[in-house]
Amino acid sequence: MKCLSRRSILHDTSIATAEIRRRAIDAYKMGKGSQADIASSYRVDLRTFQRGLSRFNETGQTAPRPRGHRQALYSGKQLKALPGGCKSLEKAVDPRGGQT
């Protein structure tokens, strides 16, 4: 049996789906509790719920925003054009002017 730390019990790092967010927002709008009550019952951090509610009020969207990743320096065609393919990236020069 895996032992859970207090931190892992209190801070679930999974992302709430659009459906969970929609249900939480609907519950809040129907007056089923305060923001803190709803956030707690749906296992969402209060601030996360507040941001989601604000986003819903502004855009009507409940889906989580895309999580950012750094834009790729090279496209698929550029990677194929490099001598040695992807392996040569270790010694490649960043097209923005620096070493990778």
Secondary structure, DSSP 8 states (H G I E B T S, - for coil): -----HHHHH---S---HHHHHHHHHHHHTTSS-HHHHHHHTT--HHHHHHHHHHHHHHS--S---------SS-HHHHHHSTTGGGGGGG-B-TTSSB-
